Amino acid sequence: AIPATEMTYMVDLRYEEAPGAALEAGAEEDAEATSPSLTTRFEELKSQFGSNWSGVMGSLDGIPGEGECQRAMIGAKSLLYYGHGRFLSYVPPSAIACVDLSACRLAILAGNSVNEASHKKQDRLDGRKTREELALENPYKTAALLSLRGVNTVVVPTYSCTAAGNAKTLASVLSARGTEDVVDISTAVWKSSDPDPEEEAEAAAEGEAGEEGEVADEASGPPFSKFNFVVYGLPSVSFA
């Protein structure tokens, strides 16, 4: 089993969730601008599941460079990326390719979310890359590269996510540790997208007060949410 208390994290590497970042980027003051930031959500996860976690995070004092990210990954037993966009758009393939990750049994890449600041920044960066360089950042090739460097199991989303949804997925997966029945990572990831009974009950209660057509739309939910996160490699690893 993988010690959940020894996670190495990489969070909001470009500090794109700075207070007011969405407003500075031109967004209106809406839910995106006022919702909890990535770092706030991460600190909640850390306090609940891993007070001893170590890693790198973007902040007002600066953003981690490639070398700092590489040093964080060396010797990591498990790796957590929680941020916007594609993991390899923040830590490029060339930086991963020269790092020995044979000690890392699990990498969870909770990315593919976006806000106004990250979207504009990523558009500029993507415009400087070739088609081949962009292709290296897709989920399958990301998992393949990490596997080639020694990671046993890679969990990665295949399409767009939200920061809130990723935090919920991480909380569900990490909650699988310490239960009476040992839950492997593939089962934990699969169950993480199950609807919350309390949320379902609230949605049903709200739906009954609305129009019939609106109830059907709310009940249907995202059609493929169950199949977003994919587990590559060994599916049987579990948290201790």
Secondary structure in CASP SS format (residue, H / E / C, confidence):
PFRMAT SS
TARGET T0000
AUTHOR 0000-0000-0000
METHOD secondary structure of the structure
MODEL  1
A C 1.00
I E 1.00
P C 1.00
A H 1.00
T H 1.00
E H 1.00
M E 1.00
T E 1.00
Y E 1.00
M E 1.00
V E 1.00
D C 1.00
L C 1.00
R C 1.00
Y C 1.00
E C 1.00
E C 1.00
A C 1.00
P C 1.00
G C 1.00
A H 1.00
A H 1.00
L H 1.00
E H 1.00
A C 1.00
G C 1.00
A C 1.00
E C 1.00
E C 1.00
D C 1.00
A H 1.00
E H 1.00
A H 1.00
T H 1.00
S C 1.00
P C 1.00
S C 1.00
L H 1.00
T H 1.00
T H 1.00
R H 1.00
F H 1.00
E H 1.00
E H 1.00
L H 1.00
K H 1.00
S H 1.00
Q H 1.00
F H 1.00
G C 1.00
S C 1.00
N C 1.00
W C 1.00
S E 1.00
G E 1.00
V E 1.00
M E 1.00
G C 1.00
S E 1.00
L C 1.00
D C 1.00
G E 1.00
I C 1.00
P C 1.00
G C 1.00
E H 1.00
G H 1.00
E H 1.00
C H 1.00
Q H 1.00
R H 1.00
A H 1.00
M H 1.00
I C 1.00
G C 1.00
A C 1.00
K C 1.00
S E 1.00
L E 1.00
L E 1.00
Y E 1.00
Y E 1.00
G E 1.00
H E 1.00
G C 1.00
R C 1.00
F H 1.00
L H 1.00
S H 1.00
Y H 1.00
V C 1.00
P C 1.00
P H 1.00
S H 1.00
A H 1.00
I H 1.00
A H 1.00
C C 1.00
V C 1.00
D C 1.00
L C 1.00
S C 1.00
A C 1.00
C C 1.00
R C 1.00
L E 1.00
A E 1.00
I E 1.00
L E 1.00
A E 1.00
G E 1.00
N E 1.00
S E 1.00
V C 1.00
N C 1.00
E H 1.00
A H 1.00
S H 1.00
H H 1.00
K H 1.00
K H 1.00
Q H 1.00
D H 1.00
R H 1.00
L H 1.00
D H 1.00
G C 1.00
R C 1.00
K C 1.00
T C 1.00
R H 1.00
E H 1.00
E H 1.00
L H 1.00
A H 1.00
L C 1.00
E C 1.00
N C 1.00
P H 1.00
Y H 1.00
K H 1.00
T H 1.00
A H 1.00
A H 1.00
L H 1.00
L H 1.00
S H 1.00
L H 1.00
R C 1.00
G C 1.00
V C 1.00
N C 1.00
T E 1.00
V E 1.00
V E 1.00
V E 1.00
P E 1.00
T C 1.00
Y C 1.00
S C 1.00
C C 1.00
T C 1.00
A H 1.00
A H 1.00
G H 1.00
N H 1.00
A H 1.00
K H 1.00
T H 1.00
L H 1.00
A H 1.00
S H 1.00
V H 1.00
L H 1.00
S C 1.00
A C 1.00
R C 1.00
G C 1.00
T C 1.00
E C 1.00
D C 1.00
V C 1.00
V C 1.00
D C 1.00
I H 1.00
S H 1.00
T H 1.00
A H 1.00
V H 1.00
W H 1.00
K H 1.00
S H 1.00
S C 1.00
D C 1.00
P C 1.00
D C 1.00
P H 1.00
E H 1.00
E H 1.00
E H 1.00
A H 1.00
E H 1.00
A H 1.00
A H 1.00
A H 1.00
E H 1.00
G H 1.00
E H 1.00
A H 1.00
G C 1.00
E C 1.00
E H 1.00
G H 1.00
E H 1.00
V H 1.00
A H 1.00
D H 1.00
E H 1.00
A H 1.00
S H 1.00
G C 1.00
P C 1.00
P C 1.00
F C 1.00
S H 1.00
K H 1.00
F H 1.00
N C 1.00
F E 1.00
V E 1.00
V E 1.00
Y E 1.00
G E 1.00
L C 1.00
P C 1.00
S C 1.00
V C 1.00
S C 1.00
F E 1.00
A C 1.00
END
